[in-house]
């Protein structure tokens, strides 16, 4: 019986040394890339073409064993090959695996582009690397919140029970003029018991926040009522409690702002290399995951608010209610519709004077199949929207039309359109509403995601009728509830 060498055995390894395999593979990759158009490989560096440096670097990396880091499926680095003088801590391990993942993503993207003869640009490479590393939230560093003061109040804030990975870091007074991004923190909080406090999140000019300050309502408009993101640039506290009466809501707001500052649109490639990654990975609209860090940080605020009474109303409670109400209608909420509505029902009294609160409550009630309660919320919202009509600078029809044309089967879509109709009605005089209603009814008949959903279409028709009825009663000086005495 012939004894043939096994391809996985040592005999096959002796026939084809691994050193030759590595060198030949690297050289083949360089030559292939050069003939496919990567002429920069022929440019000299210290007298030698860049391609030769690449071959040498590849052999060095393989010889040192660093290529093992590219196997990101390993739960930890091999203990046997680790020198005794180097004991990798979890932080070091995350950093090494993060850098290895970024390098691997870059090499794969370059190879893919060369194979398909596609141009390689720096921006496209950065974008693809960002999407790849964002899918690995386990490689993220904990949130970092810096406190620019020492004392009983900051100690009370530091004792906050966090629901996310978090580090409280004291900072020196001379760093007060530096931004959070330059200091590599997620949030910098400067408390002042006499004048309140201010929290600033990490922000760069090209990756700005979507909400300037959680303590200031955004101008009334369809995109602000139903935002895609709620990450703040800062939070301004008009007043802070004494240290012996510390409000845990302050710490919860700081943590939530830090989580929101890790939104993918806020992060640069340098942030990702340093470990500032989205804690929940890619946004997945429609995903129900109450254990996600974003959901946990906001439900922590909800738990603190629900256990209180809005009378008397404190500034921190109003800030929390405003941010929480906006979060509940975002695609990244990751909570069920029933849970969102239950929270919004308890949050609405804290910001009952704001029209967006009732519009969001109406949308959530529509999504929860409670049409009578949703219409009641729209009745509360309509006079508030008209009272804030000066904030409606832009025409709201294109926003609602875009929702109709490009919407989906999202449970909140119907409620968003109904709330948008309320915004549109507030921008027009009663004399124009009849003609506007006819145009909108005609548009509804061509909406793709409403095909086969006749009850939903009929519901939007009813919303238009209700808004027109209220405005008709208002124009004639009649009570809006006395609909039986109003002529058609």
Phi, psi and omega in degrees: 000127182286143181254090180278143179292141177283142180292338179260001184265179183290333181295318178294324178297325179289329179290327182227092184301142181294331178299316180294323179298315181295313182295316180295320180295316179296317179295320179296320178295319180294314181296317179298315180297321181294316181288339177274358175124355180279070184292342180295344178292342179270353180291138184283144173222114184057037176088354181237147178297152180298331180298321177292323177296323179295318178297316180295319180295320179297317179295320179296315180298317179294319183295324180282350180084010183287342179295342177297335181292339180288343177279083187282000177279349180288136179289337181201168178285149180298132181287326187292320185275358181277125178299153182294330182283349181240108180249100185293124174274165179305322179296315179295322180295317178298318181296314180297315181291327177293314178297320179295320179295318179296316179297318180296317180297320180294315180296318180295321180291319178296316179297319179296318180294319179294322181295320181268007180056041179261145178293146180250120176244155182297320182293317179294323178295317178297319181296317181289323176296319180298316179296325181290315183284332178294338179281002180239069183296341179291347178268002182284150174276155177299156175299147179235119177242121182263135178249118185267041176193153177238139180162184181299324183292313179293327176294322178293322177293321182294334179281003180300137178280106184271147178255007180227161175298125192211144173230128173268129185233124173282146179236157182279153179299329181291348178269008186294335181273353182270150182282166178293325180294320181291331179268002177061038174248157175280321180217142171240123182246126178244100180275147175216101184303335182278321185242014180092207182207168182216130177248130181241129180266162179292126185209141176240158183302324182274353180224068185278165181283159179270346180225121185295311185211124179297339181278352180243124178296142176284153179305141185294124178191162181301316179293333179276332176289321179237077184283160174273326178222158180229023183294128184266154170279327180200170173227124179253121178260119180294330179207155178234146179287164175293160182297327181281349177239041185299134179266116179297347178295330178297310179297323179295322177293320178297317180295316180297320178295322178295319178296316181293332179290346176272016177300140183306325181288345180268351190257140172263172178295325177297321176299316182293322178297324179281354176104004176277084181248156173301129185291337182250013180074208181292147172292133180231089181304136179090350180286131177261111182209082181298342180278356178297147185296323178297315179294321182293321180293325180278325177291334173298318176296319180298318180299321180290324180286318184298329181282004185241179179243130181290000179236110006278153183268124179262153182303319181295325179293321180292321177299313181297318180294321180295313180292320182293319179298321178291322181297324186295342180251011176276156179295336185267016183296325177058027175241154178292159180298320179298319179293320179297316181295318181301320179290317182295326177299323181276338182275327186306320180300336180286336181228043185293344180272358180258130183294328183296332179297315181287327177294319178292321178296320178297317180297318180291325177292321175299316180296333180270011176066028177248077186295317179300318179292326179294318178296325176296320177295323177295326176296324175290324186284325188304308179295328178291321178296317180292329177291334178254027184296337179293340177282342181279074183287317182272152175291129184274349182298316179299326179294314179292322178296322177295322177297320180290321184282323188241012180290176182226193179271028175300134181303333181275352185301315181297317179293324178295318179295317179299317177294324177296325176297325177294320177294319180296317181298326181289342182270353187233150176289159182300325183296335181266345187294326180297315179292322179295322178297318179299320179294318181292321178298321178293320179296324181297332181288348181248009181282122185295317185281358174260000179293129182081004179242062183301320178299324179291320176297317178296327178294318177294323174299320180293322177298316177299317179298318181295316179296319179293323180294317180296317180291326177295316178296322180292323180291336180259004178073024180257155175297139182295335182278347182271065185283342183289334184267003182264128180288147180289000000 
